Amino acid sequence: MQPELEASLIEAARRATAARPLDGDEATVPVERYTDPARFARERAALFRSTPNLVAHSSEVPEPGAFVTRDLVGTPTIVARGDDGRARALVNVCRHRGATVERRPAGRCKRFVCPYHAWSYATDGALVHVRHPDGFPRLDPAGSGLVELPCFEAGGLVWAVPDGRPTAGLDGPTTRLLTEIEGLVGPGLAVFAAEERVWRANWKLIVDGSLESYHFKIAHRRTIGPAFADTASIHAFVGEHVRLVLPRTSMADPPPGARLLQHANVLYVMAPNVSLLVQDGHLVLVVMTPEAVDRTRIRLVTVGRAPGPDGYSAGARRFLEANHAITVAALNEDFELAEQIQRGIATGANAAFRFGRFEAALSAWHARLEARLDAGP
């Protein structure tokens, strides 16, 4: 992060801590946007499947032969690092009869071997072996490798386009934010811990909970609430992404030369499927996969300094374990509330949700989402 930007964010956060920002107007959002299956299908097509989604952290595929498997918004995907060092996203579907080729969640190998008829593929997706090839005289091996999805690696993260739509790469706003995040946390990061769960809530309720700090002192009173200033978050849009600064109580009077992460967390809500919570010394990835109008799979990943050749020191392990535990506990409080809200919508008690003036990021994000949805893929 550039020093000028960091200084301006510290000053803005200090002012917000002293006086609650009232940047927007009151707004309402119809609750049917969270329950309409036809709308959900449009969202999946226009917002998720046709754009680069975060699929893995680079440290999860650190060397040639390393791979992970993911459900990428309905597309079963292998992310593998080839012998050339490049990370690729491959559709995890055999080109013979469509079976799932790789069923392990992660590992290392030289070949992906289909469990149905043992067709084998290299880590770059090329078809390298067909059992009894004389039975397939018209087979073109060069054109029968695993389908490759557009895939990009930047800022220590791997992105892929689920529907295979050709794209030139990550757009300018995404690249700028990844550079900014890397400047805040630094290089040399690795996944420390990860967990995954399906929550019975629309994906937008998950995002809604991250775009305001009005709830911190109440919903998180037993976890992170006491550490943060009340309703003092500030936000800015960078393309379709949102940067939120969440001041801690110490931001009321930061000493000269203070750094942003010493007195605030910074949350990047990056379209379409990930939030990056940057804290002092580590970050957390919140990766969403919308599975149904009322069901979202969420993967929580704590990323810290990479361990040395002898592994993590005792102090580093305690630090990351403690931060992973408190972050997961606080986020689960949000997700449990999202499930409650989804159930509450079904009662008909509310025709619309109301966003206050200090929830301006919510109002603006929903307005932008509607514009993108109207525009289509």
DARA-V978739 format. One record per residue. N is the residue number from 1. RES is the residue in three letters. PSI is psi in radians with two decimals (none if undefined). Layout:
((N	RES	PSI) (N	RES	PSI))
This chain:
((1	MET	2.32) (2	GLN	2.45) (3	PRO	-0.65) (4	GLU	-0.73) (5	LEU	-0.76) (6	GLU	-0.76) (7	ALA	-0.71) (8	SER	-0.64) (9	LEU	-0.67) (10	ILE	-0.79) (11	GLU	-0.74) (12	ALA	-0.71) (13	ALA	-0.65) (14	ARG	-0.77) (15	ARG	-0.70) (16	ALA	-0.60) (17	THR	-0.60) (18	ALA	-0.58) (19	ALA	2.07) (20	ARG	2.16) (21	PRO	2.35) (22	LEU	1.30) (23	ASP	-0.37) (24	GLY	-3.10) (25	ASP	2.79) (26	GLU	2.54) (27	ALA	2.77) (28	THR	2.61) (29	VAL	2.17) (30	PRO	2.39) (31	VAL	-0.32) (32	GLU	-0.32) (33	ARG	-0.33) (34	TYR	-0.02) (35	THR	-0.20) (36	ASP	1.96) (37	PRO	-0.63) (38	ALA	-0.71) (39	ARG	-0.73) (40	PHE	-0.73) (41	ALA	-0.69) (42	ARG	-0.72) (43	GLU	-0.80) (44	ARG	-0.75) (45	ALA	-0.79) (46	ALA	-0.57) (47	LEU	-0.52) (48	PHE	-1.04) (49	ARG	-0.38) (50	SER	0.11) (51	THR	2.81) (52	PRO	2.19) (53	ASN	2.53) (54	LEU	2.26) (55	VAL	-0.43) (56	ALA	2.80) (57	HIS	2.50) (58	SER	-0.56) (59	SER	-0.24) (60	GLU	-0.30) (61	VAL	1.20) (62	PRO	-0.34) (63	GLU	2.84) (64	PRO	2.32) (65	GLY	-0.29) (66	ALA	2.48) (67	PHE	2.77) (68	VAL	2.73) (69	THR	2.51) (70	ARG	2.70) (71	ASP	1.87) (72	LEU	1.44) (73	VAL	0.86) (74	GLY	-0.19) (75	THR	1.94) (76	PRO	2.24) (77	THR	2.43) (78	ILE	2.24) (79	VAL	2.03) (80	ALA	2.55) (81	ARG	2.13) (82	GLY	3.07) (83	ASP	-0.39) (84	ASP	0.04) (85	GLY	-0.04) (86	ARG	2.39) (87	ALA	2.28) (88	ARG	2.65) (89	ALA	2.10) (90	LEU	2.36) (91	VAL	2.18) (92	ASN	1.04) (93	VAL	2.14) (94	CYS	2.47) (95	ARG	0.01) (96	HIS	-1.17) (97	ARG	0.23) (98	GLY	0.20) (99	ALA	2.79) (100	THR	2.16) (101	VAL	-0.91) (102	GLU	2.05) (103	ARG	-0.18) (104	ARG	2.57) (105	PRO	-0.45) (106	ALA	2.84) (107	GLY	-2.87) (108	ARG	2.44) (109	CYS	2.93) (110	LYS	-0.40) (111	ARG	2.54) (112	PHE	2.13) (113	VAL	2.11) (114	CYS	2.29) (115	PRO	-0.06) (116	TYR	-0.98) (117	HIS	0.18) (118	ALA	0.39) (119	TRP	2.42) (120	SER	2.53) (121	TYR	2.50) (122	ALA	2.95) (123	THR	-0.19) (124	ASP	0.11) (125	GLY	-0.17) (126	ALA	2.44) (127	LEU	2.11) (128	VAL	-0.22) (129	HIS	2.32) (130	VAL	2.17) (131	ARG	2.28) (132	HIS	1.10) (133	PRO	-0.32) (134	ASP	-0.25) (135	GLY	-0.08) (136	PHE	1.16) (137	PRO	-0.40) (138	ARG	0.09) (139	LEU	2.31) (140	ASP	1.72) (141	PRO	-0.64) (142	ALA	-0.49) (143	GLY	0.22) (144	SER	0.41) (145	GLY	3.00) (146	LEU	2.43) (147	VAL	2.26) (148	GLU	2.32) (149	LEU	2.62) (150	PRO	2.26) (151	CYS	2.40) (152	PHE	2.46) (153	GLU	2.15) (154	ALA	2.52) (155	GLY	0.48) (156	GLY	0.27) (157	LEU	2.62) (158	VAL	2.27) (159	TRP	2.58) (160	ALA	2.71) (161	VAL	1.98) (162	PRO	-0.66) (163	ASP	0.11) (164	GLY	0.13) (165	ARG	2.22) (166	PRO	2.40) (167	THR	2.62) (168	ALA	-0.32) (169	GLY	-2.96) (170	LEU	2.45) (171	ASP	3.00) (172	GLY	-0.84) (173	PRO	-0.68) (174	THR	-0.79) (175	THR	-0.73) (176	ARG	-0.75) (177	LEU	-0.65) (178	LEU	-0.67) (179	THR	-0.71) (180	GLU	-0.76) (181	ILE	-0.75) (182	GLU	-0.61) (183	GLY	-0.53) (184	LEU	-0.77) (185	VAL	-0.55) (186	GLY	2.94) (187	PRO	-3.05) (188	GLY	0.75) (189	LEU	2.77) (190	ALA	2.64) (191	VAL	2.24) (192	PHE	-0.76) (193	ALA	2.63) (194	ALA	2.57) (195	GLU	2.72) (196	GLU	2.50) (197	ARG	2.61) (198	VAL	2.29) (199	TRP	2.45) (200	ARG	1.27) (201	ALA	2.59) (202	ASN	2.53) (203	TRP	-0.52) (204	LYS	-0.48) (205	LEU	-0.57) (206	ILE	-0.78) (207	VAL	-0.74) (208	ASP	-0.73) (209	GLY	-0.32) (210	SER	-0.18) (211	LEU	0.12) (212	GLU	2.65) (213	SER	0.20) (214	TYR	-0.52) (215	HIS	-0.14) (216	PHE	-0.87) (217	LYS	-0.31) (218	ILE	-1.10) (219	ALA	-0.53) (220	HIS	0.50) (221	ARG	-0.42) (222	ARG	-0.05) (223	THR	-1.63) (224	ILE	-0.24) (225	GLY	-0.82) (226	PRO	-0.39) (227	ALA	-0.25) (228	PHE	2.61) (229	ALA	2.64) (230	ASP	2.10) (231	THR	0.87) (232	ALA	0.23) (233	SER	2.59) (234	ILE	2.63) (235	HIS	2.80) (236	ALA	2.53) (237	PHE	2.37) (238	VAL	1.74) (239	GLY	-2.28) (240	GLU	0.07) (241	HIS	2.80) (242	VAL	2.29) (243	ARG	2.15) (244	LEU	2.30) (245	VAL	2.18) (246	LEU	1.66) (247	PRO	2.44) (248	ARG	2.94) (249	THR	-0.50) (250	SER	-0.22) (251	MET	-0.22) (252	ALA	-0.54) (253	ASP	1.22) (254	PRO	2.45) (255	PRO	2.81) (256	PRO	2.42) (257	GLY	0.14) (258	ALA	2.56) (259	ARG	2.63) (260	LEU	-0.82) (261	LEU	-0.16) (262	GLN	-0.36) (263	HIS	0.15) (264	ALA	2.71) (265	ASN	2.64) (266	VAL	2.19) (267	LEU	2.22) (268	TYR	1.96) (269	VAL	1.79) (270	MET	2.11) (271	ALA	2.49) (272	PRO	-0.27) (273	ASN	0.23) (274	VAL	2.53) (275	SER	2.42) (276	LEU	1.98) (277	LEU	1.92) (278	VAL	2.16) (279	GLN	3.00) (280	ASP	1.89) (281	GLY	-0.12) (282	HIS	3.05) (283	LEU	2.84) (284	VAL	2.29) (285	LEU	2.28) (286	VAL	1.77) (287	VAL	2.13) (288	MET	2.44) (289	THR	1.84) (290	PRO	2.02) (291	GLU	-0.52) (292	ALA	2.99) (293	VAL	-0.45) (294	ASP	0.50) (295	ARG	2.21) (296	THR	2.23) (297	ARG	2.30) (298	ILE	2.27) (299	ARG	2.11) (300	LEU	2.20) (301	VAL	2.10) (302	THR	2.20) (303	VAL	2.16) (304	GLY	-2.97) (305	ARG	2.41) (306	ALA	2.49) (307	PRO	2.72) (308	GLY	-3.06) (309	PRO	-0.42) (310	ASP	0.25) (311	GLY	-2.95) (312	TYR	2.49) (313	SER	2.83) (314	ALA	-0.70) (315	GLY	-0.76) (316	ALA	-0.70) (317	ARG	-0.76) (318	ARG	-0.73) (319	PHE	-0.88) (320	LEU	-0.68) (321	GLU	-0.77) (322	ALA	-0.75) (323	ASN	-0.64) (324	HIS	-0.77) (325	ALA	-0.81) (326	ILE	-0.62) (327	THR	-0.79) (328	VAL	-0.73) (329	ALA	-0.78) (330	ALA	-0.76) (331	LEU	-0.65) (332	ASN	-0.56) (333	GLU	-0.71) (334	ASP	-0.77) (335	PHE	-0.61) (336	GLU	-0.68) (337	LEU	-0.66) (338	ALA	-0.71) (339	GLU	-0.71) (340	GLN	-0.73) (341	ILE	-0.73) (342	GLN	-0.73) (343	ARG	-0.67) (344	GLY	-0.57) (345	ILE	-0.67) (346	ALA	-0.34) (347	THR	-0.33) (348	GLY	0.14) (349	ALA	-0.55) (350	ASN	2.28) (351	ALA	-0.39) (352	ALA	2.75) (353	PHE	2.59) (354	ARG	2.25) (355	PHE	2.28) (356	GLY	3.03) (357	ARG	-0.50) (358	PHE	0.17) (359	GLU	0.67) (360	ALA	-0.55) (361	ALA	-0.67) (362	LEU	-0.89) (363	SER	-0.79) (364	ALA	-0.68) (365	TRP	-0.75) (366	HIS	-0.68) (367	ALA	-0.73) (368	ARG	-0.68) (369	LEU	-0.75) (370	GLU	-0.70) (371	ALA	-0.72) (372	ARG	-0.66) (373	LEU	-0.68) (374	ASP	-0.57) (375	ALA	-0.45) (376	GLY	-3.08) (377	PRO	none))
